[in-house]
Amino acid sequence: MYYIVESGKTFAQAVSDLDAAVRRHQFGVLHVHDLGTTLRGKGQSFAGECKVFEVCSPAQAAKVLASDLRLNMALPCRISVYTEGDATRIGMLRPVPMLGMLSADPTLAAIAQEVERATMQMIDEAA
């Protein structure tokens, strides 16, 4: 269900490299949530770092939504860069099993496979 890669890079470098990889693959970065800063700003204890990228391929998203508009709730894809102990990790929920739980449509399965392949490449390139 998860695809997680440990990076030998610093958190900041992995964040920068993921941003570049997403754009190279012609996905858009819709937003980056800085969970660590947000939690600490709300008075919560959070020692690590965690940035969640909301990424989207407009062409793929349009195909998904044309098939079943309810799937808007599963979009966009999210890729996280986070620290756990001394390690920097980059990961995501895999689109194929996630979309498979929501729809049995074979057309959607093919789209999910394309998106999963691309997002895994982005993660691998950034790591």
C-alpha positions in Angstrom: 0.0 0.0 0.0 3.0 2.3 0.7 6.0 3.2 -1.4 8.7 4.6 0.8 12.4 5.2 -0.1 15.0 6.2 2.4 17.2 9.1 1.1 20.8 9.8 1.9 20.0 13.5 1.5 19.2 16.1 4.0 15.5 16.9 4.5 15.9 20.2 2.7 17.7 18.7 -0.3 15.2 15.9 -0.7 12.4 18.5 -0.6 14.1 20.6 -3.3 14.9 17.5 -5.4 11.3 16.2 -5.2 10.0 19.5 -6.3 12.3 19.4 -9.4 11.4 15.8 -10.2 7.7 16.5 -10.0 8.0 19.3 -12.5 10.3 17.3 -14.8 7.6 14.7 -15.1 5.1 17.4 -16.1 3.0 17.1 -12.9 2.0 20.3 -11.1 2.7 21.0 -7.5 -0.6 22.3 -6.2 0.5 22.9 -2.6 3.1 21.9 -0.1 1.8 21.4 3.4 4.5 21.9 6.1 3.1 19.6 8.8 6.0 20.1 11.2 5.8 23.9 11.2 2.0 23.8 11.3 1.8 21.4 14.3 4.5 23.3 16.2 2.7 26.6 15.4 -0.4 25.2 17.0 1.4 24.3 20.2 1.8 20.6 19.4 5.0 18.7 20.0 6.5 17.4 16.8 10.3 16.9 16.6 10.6 15.8 13.0 10.1 17.4 9.7 7.3 16.6 7.3 6.3 18.2 4.0 3.4 16.8 2.0 3.3 17.7 -1.7 0.0 17.7 -3.4 0.8 16.8 -7.0 -1.3 16.4 -10.1 -1.2 15.5 -13.7 -4.1 17.5 -15.2 -4.6 15.1 -18.1 -4.8 12.0 -15.8 -7.0 13.8 -13.3 -9.4 14.8 -16.0 -9.7 11.2 -17.2 -10.3 10.0 -13.6 -13.0 12.6 -13.0 -14.7 11.9 -16.4 -15.0 8.3 -15.4 -16.3 8.9 -11.9 -16.6 12.4 -10.4 -16.8 11.0 -6.8 -13.1 10.1 -7.2 -12.3 13.8 -6.8 -12.0 12.9 -3.1 -9.0 10.8 -3.9 -7.2 13.5 -5.8 -4.6 15.0 -5.9 -1.8 12.5 -5.3 0.3 13.2 -2.2 4.0 12.6 -1.8 5.7 13.2 1.6 9.2 14.0 2.5 9.7 13.4 6.2 12.3 12.6 8.9 12.1 9.6 11.1 14.9 9.5 13.6 18.1 10.4 11.7 16.7 9.3 8.3 15.0 11.3 5.6 12.3 9.3 3.8 10.1 10.0 0.7 6.9 8.1 0.3 3.3 7.9 -0.9 0.2 5.8 -0.8 0.4 3.8 -4.0 -2.3 4.9 -6.5 -3.1 1.4 -7.8 -4.3 -0.2 -4.6 -5.9 3.0 -3.4 -8.0 3.5 -6.6 -8.6 -0.2 -6.7 -10.5 0.0 -3.4 -12.7 2.8 -4.8 -13.4 1.4 -8.3 -13.3 -1.8 -10.3 -13.2 0.1 -13.7 -10.3 -1.3 -15.7 -9.8 2.1 -17.4 -9.1 3.7 -14.1 -6.8 0.9 -13.1 -4.7 1.7 -16.2 -4.6 5.4 -15.3 -3.6 4.5 -11.8 -0.7 2.3 -13.1 0.6 5.2 -15.2 0.4 7.7 -12.3 2.0 5.2 -9.9 4.9 4.5 -12.3 5.5 8.2 -12.7 5.3 9.1 -9.1 7.6 6.2 -8.1 10.1 7.5 -10.6 9.8 11.0 -9.0 10.5 9.6 -5.6 13.4 7.5 -6.8 14.9 10.5 -8.6 14.6 12.7 -5.5 16.0 10.1 -3.1 
